Amino acid sequence: MTIIDAHSHLWLKQDTCWNGRVIRSKANGRADFLGEEVQMIPPFIIDGRNTAEIFLSNMDYAQVSAAVVVQELIDGCQNNYLREVKKAYPDRFVVCGMCDYLGASAGEDSLAMEAEELYRQGFEGIAVPAHRLILDDRRVMLNSERMMRMFRKMEECGMFLSITLADGDAQVAEMEDVIAGCPRLRIAVGHFGMPTKAGWERQVMLAVNKNVYVEAGGITWLYNSEFYPFSSAVRAIREAAGICGMEKLMWGSDYPRTITAITYRMSYDFILKSNELSWRDKALFLGDNARKFYGIEPEIDLPYIKNMSE
């Protein structure tokens, strides 16, 4: 079975602000995060550098063939680093660029121009952490002319959109306008629509549209209080499949934040071991759908390596 991670993150350093609050890397995997200290990444990453090489080691051990690297405003823009990652490991990573969505003084064509430049630099997709576009003092509408011009440019270039929405249906109507206005734009809705929040089904329902998929980045985090084997997460996957079909759903880990609580392999093997999903469902969810959506054809042999503790 080919396994592809549709939602992961990489960065060299977190040093940014969002909504007037600081996010900054500290020692031993910790970070100042929006006014509190958190364990952002595993404590053995003592310098805060969440690099491609560390991730590849995890991927090889867990037998994950390829990963899609998205971006988040809370990590700061990582375009420069991800451009180098793609050059170094073209067969293992699909990388998303990120534009300056919160640039208040920018013109209506600015995001479209940024997207076109990122395409020229080799980025296959654009990540939009849309839930971060709702600030205390303003809100960037996804169906605004400035954003729509970017989406139309992405559609023209053949790029895909990786987008995470605010809880429930807060941004669903805006997304419906984006889908209607850009019917050929490939869209991956992240965080599985936030299934622990009311109204998540509205996000999943977006995937009844031809070019819209849903990826499960962070689903183990959402059910962290329940913990392994995440039975409620499996039930959410089955419920989503009933809405849009298993052919529209993809696994994602939300690496590295999720592996402060579990190992990377655990972020998907609860699906492999579940008796509530068929082998076909597992194959579609864990890799086959991502191969189709992202156009990934990984050719790498990743044999199982026995643990010392076995």
C-alpha positions as CSV (number, residue, x, y, z in Angstrom):
1,M,0.0,0.0,0.0
2,T,1.3,3.4,-1.0
3,I,1.0,5.9,1.9
4,I,1.0,9.6,1.3
5,D,0.7,12.4,3.9
6,A,-1.5,15.2,2.6
7,H,-0.9,17.6,5.5
8,S,2.4,18.4,7.1
9,H,4.6,21.3,8.1
10,L,8.3,22.2,7.9
11,W,10.2,25.3,9.1
12,L,13.7,26.4,10.0
13,K,12.5,28.8,12.7
14,Q,9.2,30.2,14.1
15,D,9.5,33.9,14.6
16,T,6.3,35.8,13.7
17,C,3.2,37.4,14.9
18,W,-0.5,36.7,14.3
19,N,-3.4,38.9,15.4
20,G,-1.0,41.0,17.4
21,R,0.4,38.1,19.4
22,V,3.9,36.4,19.2
23,I,4.9,32.9,18.0
24,R,8.6,32.3,18.6
25,S,10.7,29.1,18.9
26,K,12.4,28.3,22.2
27,A,14.7,25.5,23.2
28,N,13.8,21.8,23.6
29,G,10.9,22.0,21.2
30,R,8.9,24.6,23.1
31,A,7.5,27.9,21.8
32,D,5.9,31.1,22.9
33,F,2.5,30.7,21.3
34,L,-0.1,33.4,21.4
35,G,0.6,34.3,25.0
36,E,1.5,30.9,26.5
37,E,4.4,28.4,26.4
38,V,3.6,25.2,24.6
39,Q,5.4,22.1,23.5
40,M,5.3,22.9,19.8
41,I,7.4,19.9,18.6
42,P,9.0,16.9,20.2
43,P,11.5,17.8,22.9
44,F,14.4,16.0,21.2
45,I,14.3,18.7,18.5
46,I,16.2,20.9,20.9
47,D,17.0,23.7,18.4
48,G,13.5,24.3,17.2
49,R,14.5,23.5,13.6
50,N,11.7,21.3,12.1
51,T,13.7,20.2,9.0
52,A,13.0,18.1,6.0
53,E,15.8,15.7,7.0
54,I,14.2,14.9,10.4
55,F,10.8,14.5,8.7
56,L,12.3,12.2,6.1
57,S,13.7,10.0,8.8
58,N,10.2,9.7,10.3
59,M,8.7,9.0,6.9
60,D,11.2,6.3,6.0
61,Y,10.6,4.6,9.4
62,A,6.8,4.8,9.0
63,Q,7.0,3.8,5.3
64,V,5.4,7.0,4.1
65,S,6.3,7.5,0.5
66,A,5.6,11.2,0.0
67,A,4.2,14.2,1.9
68,V,2.5,17.4,1.0
69,V,4.0,20.4,3.0
70,V,1.4,23.1,3.6
71,Q,1.9,26.4,5.5
72,E,0.4,28.2,8.4
73,L,0.5,31.9,9.4
74,I,1.5,30.9,12.9
75,D,4.7,29.4,11.6
76,G,5.7,32.4,9.5
77,C,6.2,32.3,5.7
78,Q,8.5,29.4,4.8
79,N,8.6,30.0,1.0
80,N,12.4,30.3,0.9
81,Y,13.0,27.1,2.8
82,L,10.4,25.1,1.1
83,R,11.7,26.1,-2.3
84,E,15.1,24.5,-1.3
85,V,13.3,21.4,0.1
86,K,11.6,20.8,-3.2
87,K,15.0,21.1,-5.0
88,A,16.7,18.7,-2.7
89,Y,13.9,16.1,-2.4
90,P,11.7,16.4,-5.5
91,D,10.4,12.9,-5.3
92,R,9.4,13.0,-1.6
93,F,7.7,16.4,-1.2
94,V,5.0,18.4,-2.7
95,V,5.3,22.0,-1.4
96,C,2.8,24.8,-1.0
97,G,3.7,28.4,-1.2
98,M,2.0,31.1,0.9
99,C,1.0,34.7,0.0
100,D,0.6,37.9,2.0
101,Y,-3.1,37.6,2.6
102,L,-3.2,40.1,5.4
103,G,-1.3,42.8,3.5
104,A,-3.7,45.6,4.1
105,S,-2.2,48.1,1.7
106,A,-1.7,45.8,-1.3
107,G,-3.6,46.2,-4.5
108,E,-6.3,43.8,-5.8
109,D,-3.8,42.1,-8.2
110,S,-1.1,41.6,-5.6
111,L,-2.0,38.1,-4.5
112,A,-2.5,36.9,-8.1
113,M,1.0,38.2,-8.9
114,E,2.5,36.5,-5.8
115,A,0.8,33.2,-6.8
116,E,2.1,33.4,-10.4
117,E,5.6,34.1,-9.1
118,L,5.4,31.1,-6.7
119,Y,4.3,28.9,-9.6
120,R,7.4,30.1,-11.6
121,Q,9.6,29.1,-8.6
122,G,8.2,25.5,-8.7
123,F,5.5,25.6,-6.1
124,E,2.7,23.2,-7.0
125,G,0.1,24.6,-4.7
126,I,-0.8,27.5,-2.4
127,A,-1.8,27.1,1.2
128,V,-4.4,29.4,2.7
129,P,-4.9,29.1,6.5
130,A,-8.3,30.7,6.1
131,H,-9.2,30.4,9.8
132,R,-6.3,32.8,10.5
133,L,-7.9,35.4,8.2
134,I,-10.5,36.2,10.8
135,L,-8.8,38.8,13.1
136,D,-10.0,40.8,16.1
137,D,-10.2,44.0,14.1
138,R,-10.9,42.7,10.5
139,R,-11.7,39.8,8.3
140,V,-10.3,38.8,4.9
141,M,-13.2,37.4,2.9
142,L,-12.3,34.4,0.7
143,N,-14.6,35.6,-2.0
144,S,-13.2,39.1,-2.0
145,E,-12.0,40.3,-5.4
146,R,-8.4,40.3,-4.3
147,M,-8.6,36.6,-3.2
148,M,-10.7,35.6,-6.2
149,R,-8.1,37.0,-8.6
150,M,-5.5,34.8,-6.8
151,F,-7.7,31.7,-7.1
152,R,-8.3,32.4,-10.8
153,K,-4.6,32.7,-11.4
154,M,-4.0,29.4,-9.6
155,E,-6.6,27.8,-11.7
156,E,-5.0,29.2,-14.9
157,C,-1.6,27.8,-13.8
158,G,-2.9,24.4,-12.8
159,M,-2.0,24.9,-9.1
160,F,-4.0,23.3,-6.3
161,L,-5.4,25.1,-3.2
162,S,-4.8,23.7,0.3
163,I,-7.2,25.5,2.7
164,T,-8.2,25.2,6.3
165,L,-11.4,26.8,7.3
166,A,-12.8,28.3,10.5
167,D,-14.9,25.9,12.7
168,G,-18.2,24.8,11.4
169,D,-19.8,26.6,8.5
170,A,-18.4,30.1,9.2
171,Q,-16.6,30.2,5.8
172,V,-18.5,27.6,3.8
173,A,-20.6,30.1,1.9
174,E,-17.4,32.0,0.8
175,M,-15.9,28.7,-0.3
176,E,-19.0,27.9,-2.3
177,D,-18.4,31.2,-4.2
178,V,-14.8,30.2,-4.8
179,I,-15.7,26.8,-6.1
180,A,-18.4,28.2,-8.4
181,G,-16.0,30.9,-9.7
182,C,-13.1,28.5,-10.2
183,P,-14.6,25.2,-11.2
184,R,-11.3,23.7,-12.4
185,L,-9.3,24.7,-9.3
186,R,-8.3,21.6,-7.3
187,I,-9.1,22.2,-3.7
188,A,-8.1,20.2,-0.6
189,V,-10.1,21.2,2.5
190,G,-7.9,20.6,5.6
191,H,-8.3,19.4,9.1
192,F,-11.2,17.1,8.0
193,G,-13.6,20.0,8.4
194,M,-12.9,20.0,12.2
195,P,-15.2,17.0,13.0
196,T,-15.2,17.7,16.8
197,K,-17.0,21.0,16.1
198,A,-20.7,21.5,15.2
199,G,-21.4,22.1,11.5
200,W,-18.3,20.2,10.3
201,E,-20.5,18.3,7.8
202,R,-21.0,21.5,5.8
203,Q,-17.3,21.6,5.1
204,V,-17.2,17.9,4.0
205,M,-20.2,18.5,1.8
206,L,-18.0,20.9,-0.3
207,A,-16.4,17.7,-1.6
208,V,-19.4,16.7,-3.6
209,N,-18.0,19.2,-6.1
210,K,-15.8,17.6,-8.8
211,N,-12.4,19.0,-7.9
212,V,-12.8,19.3,-4.1
213,Y,-11.3,16.8,-1.7
214,V,-11.0,16.7,2.1
215,E,-7.8,15.8,4.0
216,A,-7.6,14.7,7.6
217,G,-4.5,16.7,8.8
218,G,-4.6,16.8,12.6
219,I,-7.4,14.4,13.1
220,T,-5.5,12.6,15.9
221,W,-5.0,16.0,17.6
222,L,-8.8,16.6,17.4
223,Y,-9.4,13.3,19.2
224,N,-6.4,13.5,21.5
225,S,-8.5,13.4,24.6
226,E,-9.8,10.0,23.5
227,F,-6.3,8.9,22.3
228,Y,-5.2,5.8,20.4
229,P,-6.8,3.9,18.6
230,F,-9.0,7.0,18.0
231,S,-12.3,5.1,17.5
232,S,-14.2,8.3,17.1
233,A,-11.9,9.5,14.4
234,V,-12.6,6.3,12.5
235,R,-16.3,6.9,12.9
236,A,-15.9,10.5,11.6
237,I,-14.1,9.1,8.5
238,R,-17.0,6.7,7.8
239,E,-19.5,9.5,8.3
240,A,-17.6,11.8,5.9
241,A,-17.4,9.0,3.4
242,G,-21.2,8.8,3.6
243,I,-21.4,12.4,2.6
244,C,-19.0,12.7,-0.3
245,G,-17.6,9.2,-0.9
246,M,-14.4,7.6,0.3
247,E,-12.8,8.6,-3.1
248,K,-12.7,12.2,-1.9
249,L,-11.0,11.7,1.4
250,M,-7.2,11.8,2.2
251,W,-5.1,11.1,5.2
252,G,-2.9,13.8,6.7
253,S,-0.8,13.8,9.9
254,D,-0.3,17.5,10.7
255,Y,3.3,16.6,11.4
256,P,5.2,17.7,13.6
257,R,2.8,19.1,16.1
258,T,0.8,15.9,16.5
259,I,3.9,13.8,17.3
260,T,4.4,15.5,20.6
261,A,1.6,13.0,21.8
262,I,2.1,10.0,19.5
263,T,4.6,8.6,17.0
264,Y,4.4,9.5,13.4
265,R,3.4,5.9,12.5
266,M,0.6,6.0,15.0
267,S,-0.9,8.9,13.2
268,Y,-2.1,6.5,10.5
269,D,-1.8,2.9,11.7
270,F,-5.0,3.2,13.8
271,I,-6.6,3.3,10.4
272,L,-4.8,0.2,9.1
273,K,-5.7,-1.7,12.2
274,S,-9.4,-0.7,12.3
275,N,-12.1,-3.3,11.6
276,E,-14.6,-0.6,10.6
277,L,-12.9,0.1,7.2
278,S,-12.4,-2.2,4.3
279,W,-9.0,-2.8,2.7
280,R,-10.1,-0.7,-0.3
281,D,-11.2,2.2,1.9
282,K,-7.9,2.1,3.7
283,A,-5.9,2.1,0.4
284,L,-8.0,5.0,-1.0
285,F,-7.8,7.1,2.2
286,L,-4.1,6.5,2.9
287,G,-2.6,7.0,-0.5
288,D,-4.6,6.3,-3.7
289,N,-6.7,9.4,-3.5
290,A,-3.7,11.6,-2.8
291,R,-1.9,10.1,-5.8
292,K,-4.8,11.2,-8.0
293,F,-5.4,14.7,-6.5
294,Y,-1.7,15.8,-6.3
295,G,-0.5,13.8,-9.3
296,I,2.1,11.9,-7.1
297,E,3.6,8.7,-8.4
298,P,6.3,7.9,-5.8
299,E,8.8,5.2,-6.7
300,I,10.6,4.3,-3.5
301,D,11.0,1.0,-1.6
302,L,10.5,1.5,2.1
303,P,10.9,-1.9,3.8
304,Y,9.7,-2.5,7.3
305,I,12.5,-2.2,9.8
306,K,12.0,-4.2,13.0
307,N,12.0,-2.3,16.2
308,M,14.6,-3.2,18.8
309,S,11.8,-3.7,21.3
310,E,10.0,-6.4,19.2
